[in-house]
Each structure stands twice: as C-alpha cells, then as structure tokens.
Amino acid sequence: MLARRHLSWPARILVVTLCGTTSGACVSVRVSEVKPGAVPAGACTLEVSVYETREAERSGVLAARRVVTELWRLDGTPELVHSSAEPHWLIEGLAVGRFELRAEKYIDERGATRKLDSTDHARFTLISGDHATAHVVLKHPKRALIGLAIGAGMAVAVGLTLFIVNQTIAITAW
C-alpha cells in the first residue's frame, strides 16, 4: 500500500496559485457597442463573436474552439433565449429588456459539453431599435503572466522563509 504524502500549507498555497495562473483559461464577456436606432423600432438585435485571444479579436480571427455562449432574459424569472457553440452568431427580433450573455461551457473533441475553468457574463439592457455587439475572449496572456509572476514571488517568499526558519533552528541548537 502506498503512503499518501501530505503537502505543507505553504506548498499547498503555491500549488493552487501556480495551477490557477498557468492554465490560461481567463474568459471575458463584454458588450462592446450598442447602436441605438440601428434596427427598426420595436425590435433589437445582438451579434456575438468568440475569439481565442485579444490579438485575435483585434485582427478579427474567430476562435476555433467550440465555446457555448448563452443569452438569458432577466426580466422576471431568468429565461434562456438562445444558446450557440458557433464562434459568431446574430439574433434578430429580440424584445426590449434586460439580458445576460454567459460563457460557461465548451464542447470537447469528443463532443461532450464541459464547464470552462473560468467563466464570465455580461449584463446589459436593450431598448427599441438597439443593435448590440458582444465579444467573448477566451485567453488573456497578460493576466496569466501576472499570475505566474505572483506565484513565483510567493514561491521565493515561502522558500526564503523556510530557509531562515531552518537556519535559525540550526543556530540555536548549536
């Protein structure tokens, strides 16, 4: 029977920090533009695009991964209005109201729906004649690098603390 090795609390903090920051799974959902009066009065439209990175968003290259984006109506009891795994979609004829666009799931290579490591949503209100544009960005390398730097800093701090404690014990025992 194998003995289970337990990590000390500083090592656990370090592992959790590094795992969370190096996965690169930061998702952001934002409604980037609402054009009033862009469609006939009485209706609204929403255009959604999914991008792999901010650079891909700037150059207009849609994501190859199949991320499920969902549009929910928030007036009264939340109601699913539309769901799609396409990297670009447009829904026309929306009634005026409050909405939430969510990115919480993806479809893996086997076709199974899985939960994203990081999820996000954006809430917005549409009034008569609005055309809204929303962008979903899947990875933020700058955030991952900042997290990695914080994790490395914590590793150095924990290591230095353990070294000092160890040396203090050795000196006092001498």
MARKOL-14559 format. One line per field, with one value per atom (N, C-alpha, C, CB): residue in three letters; x, y, z. Coordinates in Angstrom, 3 decimals. Glycine has a CB too. Example, Ala and Ser with C-alpha at 12.3 -4.5 7.8 and 13.67 -1.06 7.14 Angstrom:
residuo	c(ALA_ALA_ALA_ALA_SER_SER_SER_SER)
px	c(13.190_12.300_13.200_11.308_12.850_13.670_12.900_14.084)
py	c(-5.690_-4.500_-3.300_-4.473_-2.250_-1.060_0.030_-0.598)
pz	c(7.800_7.800_7.800_9.046_7.080_7.140_7.870_5.725)
This chain:
residuo	c(MET_MET_MET_MET_LEU_LEU_LEU_LEU_ALA_ALA_ALA_ALA_ARG_ARG_ARG_ARG_ARG_ARG_ARG_ARG_HIS_HIS_HIS_HIS_LEU_LEU_LEU_LEU_SER_SER_SER_SER_TRP_TRP_TRP_TRP_PRO_PRO_PRO_PRO_ALA_ALA_ALA_ALA_ARG_ARG_ARG_ARG_ILE_ILE_ILE_ILE_LEU_LEU_LEU_LEU_VAL_VAL_VAL_VAL_VAL_VAL_VAL_VAL_THR_THR_THR_THR_LEU_LEU_LEU_LEU_CYS_CYS_CYS_CYS_GLY_GLY_GLY_GLY_THR_THR_THR_THR_THR_THR_THR_THR_SER_SER_SER_SER_GLY_GLY_GLY_GLY_ALA_ALA_ALA_ALA_CYS_CYS_CYS_CYS_VAL_VAL_VAL_VAL_SER_SER_SER_SER_VAL_VAL_VAL_VAL_ARG_ARG_ARG_ARG_VAL_VAL_VAL_VAL_SER_SER_SER_SER_GLU_GLU_GLU_GLU_VAL_VAL_VAL_VAL_LYS_LYS_LYS_LYS_PRO_PRO_PRO_PRO_GLY_GLY_GLY_GLY_ALA_ALA_ALA_ALA_VAL_VAL_VAL_VAL_PRO_PRO_PRO_PRO_ALA_ALA_ALA_ALA_GLY_GLY_GLY_GLY_ALA_ALA_ALA_ALA_CYS_CYS_CYS_CYS_THR_THR_THR_THR_LEU_LEU_LEU_LEU_GLU_GLU_GLU_GLU_VAL_VAL_VAL_VAL_SER_SER_SER_SER_VAL_VAL_VAL_VAL_TYR_TYR_TYR_TYR_GLU_GLU_GLU_GLU_THR_THR_THR_THR_ARG_ARG_ARG_ARG_GLU_GLU_GLU_GLU_ALA_ALA_ALA_ALA_GLU_GLU_GLU_GLU_ARG_ARG_ARG_ARG_SER_SER_SER_SER_GLY_GLY_GLY_GLY_VAL_VAL_VAL_VAL_LEU_LEU_LEU_LEU_ALA_ALA_ALA_ALA_ALA_ALA_ALA_ALA_ARG_ARG_ARG_ARG_ARG_ARG_ARG_ARG_VAL_VAL_VAL_VAL_VAL_VAL_VAL_VAL_THR_THR_THR_THR_GLU_GLU_GLU_GLU_LEU_LEU_LEU_LEU_TRP_TRP_TRP_TRP_ARG_ARG_ARG_ARG_LEU_LEU_LEU_LEU_ASP_ASP_ASP_ASP_GLY_GLY_GLY_GLY_THR_THR_THR_THR_PRO_PRO_PRO_PRO_GLU_GLU_GLU_GLU_LEU_LEU_LEU_LEU_VAL_VAL_VAL_VAL_HIS_HIS_HIS_HIS_SER_SER_SER_SER_SER_SER_SER_SER_ALA_ALA_ALA_ALA_GLU_GLU_GLU_GLU_PRO_PRO_PRO_PRO_HIS_HIS_HIS_HIS_TRP_TRP_TRP_TRP_LEU_LEU_LEU_LEU_ILE_ILE_ILE_ILE_GLU_GLU_GLU_GLU_GLY_GLY_GLY_GLY_LEU_LEU_LEU_LEU_ALA_ALA_ALA_ALA_VAL_VAL_VAL_VAL_GLY_GLY_GLY_GLY_ARG_ARG_ARG_ARG_PHE_PHE_PHE_PHE_GLU_GLU_GLU_GLU_LEU_LEU_LEU_LEU_ARG_ARG_ARG_ARG_ALA_ALA_ALA_ALA_GLU_GLU_GLU_GLU_LYS_LYS_LYS_LYS_TYR_TYR_TYR_TYR_ILE_ILE_ILE_ILE_ASP_ASP_ASP_ASP_GLU_GLU_GLU_GLU_ARG_ARG_ARG_ARG_GLY_GLY_GLY_GLY_ALA_ALA_ALA_ALA_THR_THR_THR_THR_ARG_ARG_ARG_ARG_LYS_LYS_LYS_LYS_LEU_LEU_LEU_LEU_ASP_ASP_ASP_ASP_SER_SER_SER_SER_THR_THR_THR_THR_ASP_ASP_ASP_ASP_HIS_HIS_HIS_HIS_ALA_ALA_ALA_ALA_ARG_ARG_ARG_ARG_PHE_PHE_PHE_PHE_THR_THR_THR_THR_LEU_LEU_LEU_LEU_ILE_ILE_ILE_ILE_SER_SER_SER_SER_GLY_GLY_GLY_GLY_ASP_ASP_ASP_ASP_HIS_HIS_HIS_HIS_ALA_ALA_ALA_ALA_THR_THR_THR_THR_ALA_ALA_ALA_ALA_HIS_HIS_HIS_HIS_VAL_VAL_VAL_VAL_VAL_VAL_VAL_VAL_LEU_LEU_LEU_LEU_LYS_LYS_LYS_LYS_HIS_HIS_HIS_HIS_PRO_PRO_PRO_PRO_LYS_LYS_LYS_LYS_ARG_ARG_ARG_ARG_ALA_ALA_ALA_ALA_LEU_LEU_LEU_LEU_ILE_ILE_ILE_ILE_GLY_GLY_GLY_GLY_LEU_LEU_LEU_LEU_ALA_ALA_ALA_ALA_ILE_ILE_ILE_ILE_GLY_GLY_GLY_GLY_ALA_ALA_ALA_ALA_GLY_GLY_GLY_GLY_MET_MET_MET_MET_ALA_ALA_ALA_ALA_VAL_VAL_VAL_VAL_ALA_ALA_ALA_ALA_VAL_VAL_VAL_VAL_GLY_GLY_GLY_GLY_LEU_LEU_LEU_LEU_THR_THR_THR_THR_LEU_LEU_LEU_LEU_PHE_PHE_PHE_PHE_ILE_ILE_ILE_ILE_VAL_VAL_VAL_VAL_ASN_ASN_ASN_ASN_GLN_GLN_GLN_GLN_THR_THR_THR_THR_ILE_ILE_ILE_ILE_ALA_ALA_ALA_ALA_ILE_ILE_ILE_ILE_THR_THR_THR_THR_ALA_ALA_ALA_ALA_TRP_TRP_TRP_TRP)
px	c(0.840_0.000_0.889_-0.958_0.569_1.348_0.938_1.185_1.935_1.644_1.281_2.859_0.294_-0.120_0.750_-1.640_1.366_2.229_1.420_3.462_1.450_0.718_1.652_0.076_1.150_1.923_1.726_1.521_2.772_2.647_1.752_4.039_1.227_0.316_0.976_-0.217_2.280_2.878_2.960_4.279_3.256_3.337_1.966_3.912_0.916_-0.447_-0.821_-1.459_-0.493_-0.785_-0.058_-0.374_1.194_1.991_1.396_3.443_1.021_0.447_-0.846_0.200_-1.734_-3.005_-2.770_-3.893_-1.843_-1.555_-1.013_-0.559_-0.034_0.564_-0.405_1.809_-1.201_-2.169_-3.207_-2.857_-3.674_-4.696_-4.190_-5.271_-2.898_-2.402_-1.806_-1.381_-1.413_-0.780_-1.744_0.344_-2.990_-3.934_-4.325_-5.168_-4.215_-4.527_-6.003_-3.720_-6.852_-8.266_-9.073_-8.793_-8.611_-9.348_-10.329_-8.386_-11.590_-12.620_-13.193_-13.738_-13.419_-14.110_-15.241_-13.125_-16.357_-17.526_-17.832_-18.767_-17.941_-18.287_-19.117_-17.017_-20.045_-20.833_-20.057_-22.331_-19.469_-18.542_-19.219_-17.520_-20.420_-21.058_-22.566_-20.474_-23.315_-24.765_-25.091_-25.558_-25.640_-26.008_-27.519_-25.569_-27.953_-29.386_-29.915_-29.678_-31.104_-31.768_-31.182_-31.725_-30.364_-29.740_-30.673_-28.497_-31.746_-32.732_-34.119_-32.668_-35.121_-36.473_-36.991_-37.442_-37.746_-38.310_-39.136_-39.177_-39.079_-39.843_-39.037_-41.035_-37.886_-37.061_-35.625_-37.111_-34.862_-33.447_-32.664_-33.227_-31.373_-30.511_-29.274_-30.119_-28.695_-27.455_-26.540_-27.710_-25.311_-24.294_-23.171_-23.751_-22.832_-21.833_-20.689_-22.461_-19.457_-18.262_-17.365_-17.501_-16.784_-15.902_-14.494_-16.400_-13.524_-12.126_-11.252_-11.650_-10.147_-9.205_-8.422_-8.238_-7.927_-7.100_-7.493_-5.589_-6.970_-7.202_-6.616_-6.591_-5.457_-4.836_-5.739_-3.454_-6.341_-7.269_-8.498_-7.692_-8.948_-10.093_-9.756_-10.493_-8.571_-8.171_-8.066_-6.838_-7.612_-7.464_-8.715_-6.267_-9.731_-10.997_-10.986_-11.376_-10.039_-9.941_-10.763_-8.452_-11.838_-12.727_-12.072_-14.036_-12.545_-11.992_-12.323_-12.522_-11.379_-11.606_-12.311_-10.271_-12.079_-12.729_-14.222_-12.114_-14.993_-16.443_-16.868_-17.141_-17.036_-17.469_-18.965_-16.662_-19.694_-21.142_-21.425_-21.863_-22.059_-22.481_-24.000_-21.991_-24.503_-25.943_-26.453_-26.262_-27.599_-28.265_-29.471_-28.688_-29.521_-30.606_-31.355_-30.065_-32.688_-33.528_-33.691_-34.931_-33.467_-33.507_-34.763_-32.322_-35.678_-36.937_-37.792_-37.693_-38.040_-38.799_-37.896_-40.049_-38.426_-37.647_-36.661_-38.580_-35.364_-34.398_-34.825_-33.008_-34.725_-35.178_-34.108_-36.549_-33.741_-32.774_-33.421_-32.256_-32.830_-33.356_-32.668_-33.180_-31.337_-30.573_-29.281_-30.267_-28.859_-27.609_-26.923_-27.853_-25.603_-24.882_-23.439_-24.934_-22.887_-21.472_-20.705_-21.297_-21.350_-20.699_-19.867_-21.749_-18.744_-17.910_-18.506_-16.545_-19.533_-20.197_-21.678_-19.542_-22.526_-23.954_-24.669_-24.547_-25.823_-26.644_-28.070_-26.552_-28.693_-30.100_-30.867_-30.300_-31.898_-32.706_-34.091_-32.809_-34.783_-36.159_-36.293_-36.894_-35.251_-35.333_-36.288_-33.932_-37.082_-37.940_-37.082_-39.083_-37.517_-36.836_-36.725_-37.598_-35.593_-35.461_-34.028_-36.053_-33.899_-32.587_-32.103_-32.655_-30.805_-30.241_-28.915_-30.056_-28.509_-27.191_-26.624_-27.258_-25.397_-24.686_-23.664_-24.000_-23.715_-22.835_-21.925_-23.663_-20.713_-19.769_-19.298_-18.545_-19.871_-19.587_-19.180_-20.779_-19.429_-19.181_-18.462_-20.503_-17.859_-17.271_-17.566_-15.731_-17.383_-17.587_-16.214_-18.523_-15.875_-14.539_-14.454_-14.188_-13.274_-13.035_-13.917_-11.595_-14.493_-15.404_-16.865_-15.261_-17.119_-18.489_-19.231_-19.255_-18.532_-19.154_-19.075_-18.467_-20.128_-20.151_-19.459_-21.611_-18.493_-17.719_-17.775_-16.254_-17.561_-17.534_-16.158_-17.883_-16.129_-14.865_-14.233_-15.084_-12.901_-12.197_-12.536_-10.674_-12.696_-13.022_-14.251_-11.824_-15.215_-16.441_-16.659_-17.663_-17.520_-17.825_-19.206_-16.741_-19.742_-21.019_-21.048_-22.203_-21.946_-22.140_-23.634_-21.472_-24.047_-25.454_-25.624_-25.945_-26.733_-26.987_-28.485_-26.216_-28.894_-30.297_-30.416_-30.856_-31.399_-31.669_-33.007_-31.663_-33.019_-34.273_-34.607_-34.171_-35.776_-36.290_-35.306_-37.613_-34.969_-34.099_-32.613_-34.336_-32.218_-30.797_-30.192_-30.621_-28.937_-28.120_-26.887_-27.732_-26.733_-25.612_-24.598_-26.103_-23.316_-22.218_-21.507_-21.229_-21.337_-20.671_-19.470_-21.651_-18.399_-17.185_-16.866_-15.994_-16.536_-16.090_-14.638_-16.996_-13.728_-12.309_-11.917_-11.427_-11.302_-11.041_-9.757_-11.007_-8.706_-7.426_-6.886_-6.398_-6.285_-5.637_-4.205_-6.402_-3.263_-1.886_-1.285_-1.025_-1.626_-1.057_-1.494_-1.462_-2.774_-3.248_-2.526_-4.764_-2.331_-1.647_-0.207_-1.684_0.460_1.845_1.920_2.464_0.977_0.945_0.730_-0.170_-0.191_-0.436_0.775_-1.613_1.472_2.674_3.750_3.197_3.896_4.873_4.521_4.939_3.246_2.815_3.106_1.299_2.799_3.078_4.557_2.555_5.402_6.852_7.332_7.598_6.786_7.137_6.763_6.452_5.591_5.174_6.100_3.720_6.529_7.421_8.746_7.662_9.265_10.516_10.322_11.004_9.226_8.963_8.835_7.682_8.096_7.925_9.269_6.882_10.015_11.315_12.278_11.912_12.313_13.192_12.792_13.156_11.497_11.008_11.419_9.475_11.235_11.614_13.122_11.167_13.912_15.366_15.776_16.029_15.183_15.506_15.112_14.804_13.926_13.479_14.419_12.031_14.792_15.695_17.054_15.874_17.583_18.879_18.813_19.364_17.722_17.538_17.518_16.224_16.819_16.756_18.135_15.744_18.889_20.221_21.168_20.778_21.098_21.983_21.662_21.870_20.372_20.006_20.300_18.529_20.286_20.598_22.094_20.029_22.878_24.322_24.825_24.976)
py	c(-1.178_0.000_1.248_-0.005_2.178_3.405_4.386_4.044_5.018_6.032_7.335_6.238_8.010_9.289_10.383_9.571_11.163_12.244_13.530_12.416_14.200_15.440_16.627_15.490_17.643_18.857_19.804_19.540_20.547_21.559_22.678_22.108_23.508_24.572_25.557_25.321_25.927_26.826_26.170_27.260_24.861_24.156_24.079_22.747_23.877_23.842_25.172_23.480_26.277_27.613_27.808_28.719_27.393_27.544_26.725_27.119_25.483_24.624_25.209_23.210_25.641_26.225_27.497_26.527_28.331_29.580_29.301_30.429_28.419_28.142_27.438_27.304_26.510_25.826_26.802_24.690_27.688_28.638_29.681_29.313_30.010_31.097_30.618_31.887_29.378_28.932_28.246_28.010_28.051_27.369_28.224_26.973_29.545_30.422_30.414_30.030_30.098_29.958_31.123_28.662_32.327_33.517_33.877_34.706_33.877_34.202_35.562_33.118_36.384_37.648_37.798_38.853_38.296_38.578_40.047_37.678_40.762_42.179_42.603_43.050_43.486_44.105_45.352_44.436_45.323_46.382_47.580_45.842_47.388_48.501_48.276_48.677_49.335_49.320_50.510_49.378_50.220_51.280_51.497_50.916_52.622_52.900_53.234_54.060_52.768_53.083_52.383_54.538_51.338_50.636_49.632_49.926_49.248_48.315_48.943_46.897_48.423_49.002_49.045_48.207_50.077_50.259_49.042_51.529_48.717_47.601_46.316_47.357_46.244_45.034_45.412_44.263_44.398_44.581_43.422_44.661_43.614_42.537_42.447_42.754_41.243_41.009_40.197_40.279_40.657_39.957_39.557_40.856_38.263_37.730_37.115_36.680_37.440_36.856_36.317_37.902_35.128_34.487_34.452_33.048_34.923_34.987_34.227_36.453_33.692_32.955_33.905_32.148_35.026_35.981_37.409_35.746_38.388_39.801_40.145_40.714_39.558_39.806_39.307_39.128_38.126_37.578_38.475_36.131_39.023_39.941_41.180_40.352_41.740_42.931_42.652_43.456_41.434_41.109_40.445_40.197_40.178_39.626_38.132_40.326_37.379_35.932_35.229_35.459_34.557_33.874_32.629_33.494_32.212_31.053_29.761_30.998_28.827_27.502_26.600_26.869_26.867_26.069_26.344_26.373_25.350_25.489_25.818_24.202_27.104_27.591_27.880_28.869_27.408_27.617_28.982_26.479_29.856_31.155_31.119_32.348_31.652_31.624_33.032_30.708_33.335_34.607_34.337_35.308_35.008_34.856_36.176_34.392_36.097_37.260_37.324_37.173_38.506_38.660_39.341_39.428_39.694_40.305_39.219_40.987_39.338_38.297_37.100_37.857_35.897_34.677_34.540_33.423_34.305_34.160_33.071_33.840_33.410_32.505_32.442_32.970_31.216_31.036_31.424_29.572_32.390_32.883_32.193_34.405_32.047_31.470_30.866_32.539_29.756_29.100_28.659_27.885_28.878_28.512_28.157_29.651_27.200_26.849_27.390_25.319_28.198_28.811_30.000_29.256_30.295_31.425_32.791_31.288_32.790_34.046_33.764_34.693_34.556_34.413_35.739_33.359_35.823_37.031_36.604_37.830_37.274_37.002_38.308_36.437_38.207_39.376_39.232_39.559_40.339_40.310_40.131_39.230_40.490_40.401_41.464_40.564_41.097_42.070_42.932_41.366_44.119_45.047_44.400_46.413_44.624_44.080_44.019_42.714_43.372_43.173_41.765_43.383_41.659_40.389_40.118_40.377_38.844_38.437_37.463_37.791_37.725_36.829_36.071_37.615_34.738_33.900_33.038_33.010_32.818_31.865_30.978_32.593_29.776_28.895_27.489_28.821_27.111_25.733_25.708_24.950_24.561_24.333_22.894_24.615_22.610_21.261_20.689_21.254_19.570_18.988_18.214_18.061_17.614_16.919_15.694_16.507_15.169_14.018_14.427_13.151_15.735_16.224_16.373_15.304_16.156_16.292_17.748_15.354_18.212_19.568_19.568_20.101_20.472_20.583_22.014_20.148_22.182_23.515_24.128_23.446_25.400_26.126_26.311_27.500_26.354_26.591_27.968_26.456_28.932_30.300_30.705_31.275_31.316_31.725_33.217_30.932_33.774_35.188_35.441_36.058_36.614_37.023_38.549_36.505_39.037_40.481_40.752_41.031_41.721_42.122_43.435_42.251_43.546_44.750_44.885_44.718_46.093_46.388_46.847_47.470_46.311_46.730_47.452_45.517_48.574_49.298_49.240_50.786_49.662_49.560_50.113_50.293_49.286_49.700_49.493_51.117_48.928_48.734_47.557_48.513_47.724_46.633_46.569_46.854_45.468_45.310_44.333_44.826_44.622_43.755_43.281_44.495_41.957_41.385_40.560_40.517_40.626_39.861_38.984_40.801_37.719_36.769_36.450_35.457_36.692_36.410_35.310_37.704_34.249_33.059_33.099_31.880_33.739_33.739_35.147_32.843_35.407_36.684_36.401_37.510_36.349_36.012_36.956_36.008_38.237_39.174_38.829_40.605_38.468_38.075_36.828_37.834_35.863_34.624_34.916_33.605_35.814_36.163_36.875_37.043_37.766_38.451_37.433_39.531_36.511_35.463_34.583_34.613_34.273_33.458_34.199_33.076_35.496_36.294_36.329_37.729_36.475_36.468_35.106_36.805_34.039_32.689_32.459_31.656_32.929_32.778_33.588_33.229_34.797_35.616_34.928_36.973_34.307_33.574_32.396_33.080_31.714_30.567_31.014_29.869_32.131_32.662_33.048_33.884_33.730_34.154_32.951_35.004_31.932_30.735_30.025_29.772_29.885_29.223_29.962_29.092_31.287_32.108_32.009_33.577_32.029_31.900_30.557_32.052_29.492_28.164_28.071_27.078_28.683_28.687_29.418_29.347_30.597_31.386_30.641_32.750_30.051_29.285_28.122_28.770_27.420_26.273_26.700_25.576_27.822_28.315_28.795_29.445_29.415_29.884_28.694_30.707_27.655_26.439_25.818_25.409_25.782_25.176_25.986_25.072_27.317_28.165_28.046_29.624_28.057_27.979_26.601_28.314_25.575_24.222_24.016_23.170_24.823_24.697_25.231_25.397)
pz	c(0.000_0.000_0.000_1.221_-0.873_-0.963_0.123_-2.339_0.713_1.721_1.012_2.682_1.517_0.940_1.540_1.199_0.664_1.129_1.197_0.202_2.323_2.510_2.304_3.908_1.633_1.421_2.595_0.099_2.925_3.963_3.452_4.382_4.342_3.903_2.946_5.102_3.110_2.107_0.728_2.554_0.702_-0.575_-1.230_-0.379_-0.445_-0.996_-1.621_0.092_-0.928_-1.467_-2.791_-0.459_-2.840_-4.051_-5.200_-3.790_-4.940_-5.985_-6.513_-5.451_-5.636_-6.060_-6.871_-4.840_-6.422_-7.129_-8.517_-6.339_-8.618_-9.919_-10.857_-9.748_-10.356_-11.212_-11.744_-10.447_-10.903_-11.322_-12.287_-10.135_-12.235_-13.072_-14.378_-12.325_-14.483_-15.712_-16.660_-15.394_-16.262_-17.139_-18.329_-16.367_-18.231_-19.344_-19.698_-20.541_-18.749_-19.049_-18.507_-18.486_-18.724_-18.311_-19.411_-18.008_-19.111_-20.093_-19.750_-20.129_-20.768_-20.523_-21.534_-20.611_-21.048_-21.881_-21.708_-21.496_-22.825_-22.716_-23.917_-22.604_-23.641_-24.698_-25.080_-24.240_-26.270_-26.650_-27.287_-27.586_-27.823_-28.508_-28.574_-29.923_-28.329_-28.527_-29.412_-27.153_-30.595_-31.539_-31.459_-33.006_-30.892_-30.835_-32.232_-29.854_-32.515_-33.777_-34.986_-34.004_-34.786_-35.910_-36.577_-35.441_-35.901_-36.471_-36.318_-35.764_-37.031_-36.934_-35.500_-37.794_-35.194_-33.854_-33.443_-33.803_-32.161_-31.627_-31.506_-32.485_-32.152_-32.096_-31.747_-33.448_-31.345_-31.013_-31.619_-29.458_-31.832_-32.308_-31.437_-33.781_-31.404_-30.679_-31.578_-29.321_-31.736_-32.525_-31.575_-33.708_-31.563_-30.641_-31.437_-29.684_-31.034_-31.643_-30.539_-32.517_-30.776_-29.806_-30.386_-29.450_-29.593_-30.025_-29.044_-30.148_-29.543_-28.712_-27.794_-29.595_-28.344_-27.596_-27.964_-27.878_-27.222_-27.552_-28.919_-26.472_-29.248_-30.545_-31.673_-30.623_-31.478_-32.476_-32.597_-32.099_-31.483_-31.501_-32.333_-30.053_-32.124_-32.877_-34.375_-32.357_-34.730_-36.148_-36.740_-36.339_-35.913_-36.411_-36.686_-37.651_-36.091_-36.288_-35.211_-36.248_-35.631_-34.687_-34.098_-35.375_-32.919_-32.210_-32.933_-30.777_-32.878_-33.446_-32.429_-33.892_-31.133_-30.084_-30.066_-28.701_-29.679_-29.620_-28.196_-30.114_-27.937_-26.631_-26.712_-26.197_-25.724_-25.693_-25.073_-24.893_-25.850_-25.328_-25.221_-26.248_-24.118_-23.851_-23.590_-22.650_-24.171_-23.920_-23.032_-25.257_-21.889_-20.927_-20.793_-19.551_-20.751_-20.466_-18.954_-21.200_-18.378_-16.929_-16.419_-16.480_-17.294_-16.857_-16.218_-18.054_-14.916_-14.204_-13.931_-15.024_-14.140_-13.953_-15.117_-13.856_-14.832_-15.925_-16.909_-15.364_-18.199_-19.254_-20.343_-19.844_-20.747_-21.817_-23.143_-21.858_-23.833_-25.105_-26.279_-25.208_-26.175_-27.278_-26.739_-28.361_-27.334_-26.972_-28.259_-26.011_-28.336_-29.548_-29.224_-30.570_-29.993_-29.891_-31.095_-29.786_-31.891_-33.052_-32.589_-34.114_-33.270_-32.863_-33.236_-33.487_-34.075_-34.434_-34.668_-35.705_-34.033_-34.272_-34.083_-33.347_-34.711_-34.684_-34.392_-36.034_-33.436_-33.150_-33.355_-31.685_-34.183_-34.518_-33.901_-36.054_-33.799_-33.308_-31.811_-33.981_-31.055_-29.596_-29.070_-28.952_-28.092_-27.431_-26.509_-26.638_-26.254_-25.349_-23.968_-25.265_-23.275_-21.923_-21.431_-21.871_-20.257_-19.631_-19.974_-18.071_-20.318_-20.752_-20.058_-22.267_-20.140_-19.672_-20.698_-18.239_-21.123_-22.032_-21.202_-23.217_-21.272_-20.452_-21.320_-19.520_-20.833_-21.425_-20.282_-22.153_-20.186_-19.056_-19.459_-18.173_-20.729_-21.158_-22.504_-21.247_-22.802_-24.116_-24.526_-24.109_-25.801_-26.316_-26.633_-27.584_-25.977_-26.165_-27.479_-24.988_-27.733_-29.003_-29.197_-29.093_-28.115_-28.205_-28.365_-26.972_-28.289_-28.429_-27.106_-29.315_-25.995_-24.674_-24.213_-23.638_-23.548_-23.006_-21.649_-22.885_-21.489_-20.255_-19.736_-20.483_-18.438_-17.826_-18.032_-16.308_-18.401_-18.536_-17.162_-19.225_-17.103_-15.839_-15.292_-16.029_-16.186_-15.813_-16.605_-16.076_-15.964_-16.653_-16.468_-16.132_-17.306_-17.187_-17.786_-17.887_-17.493_-18.057_-18.169_-17.188_-19.002_-19.142_-19.132_-20.455_-18.324_-18.266_-19.006_-16.796_-19.720_-20.496_-20.733_-21.839_-21.098_-21.379_-22.826_-20.401_-23.520_-24.889_-24.931_-25.858_-25.648_-25.857_-27.344_-25.355_-27.682_-29.043_-30.073_-29.151_-31.069_-32.158_-31.908_-32.448_-30.760_-30.441_-31.207_-28.940_-31.614_-32.139_-31.240_-33.676_-30.512_-29.587_-30.163_-28.205_-29.903_-30.314_-29.056_-31.284_-28.935_-27.765_-28.204_-26.943_-27.423_-27.694_-26.494_-28.019_-26.786_-25.773_-26.108_-25.736_-25.158_-25.355_-24.370_-25.153_-24.892_-24.084_-23.274_-24.961_-23.780_-23.058_-22.937_-23.764_-21.792_-21.536_-21.109_-20.447_-22.064_-21.696_-20.665_-22.919_-20.704_-19.741_-18.329_-20.082_-18.168_-16.839_-16.360_-16.854_-17.268_-16.891_-16.490_-18.051_-17.208_-16.860_-15.518_-17.947_-15.259_-13.963_-12.850_-13.933_-13.061_-12.066_-11.858_-12.478_-12.953_-12.842_-12.056_-14.234_-12.283_-11.544_-10.051_-12.114_-9.745_-8.340_-7.714_-8.224_-8.446_-7.950_-7.714_-8.923_-8.646_-8.483_-7.277_-9.768_-7.104_-5.944_-4.641_-6.027_-4.638_-3.433_-3.172_-3.571_-4.236_-4.076_-3.465_-5.433_-3.952_-3.402_-1.938_-4.222_-1.619_-0.237_0.698_-0.174_0.267_1.095_1.272_0.461_0.178_0.248_1.151_-1.133_1.041_1.877_3.348_1.415_3.608_4.986_5.585_5.032_4.827_5.321_5.554_4.330_4.677_4.825_6.110_3.597_6.337_7.531_8.795_7.485_8.796_9.972_10.218_9.784_9.146_9.277_9.828_7.919_9.334_9.793_11.239_8.890_11.614_12.993_13.961_13.120_13.584_14.421_14.521_13.842_13.429_13.435_14.312_12.001_14.254_15.048_16.531_14.600_16.882_18.298_18.871_18.487_18.034_18.519_18.675_17.569_18.036_18.072_19.343_16.920)
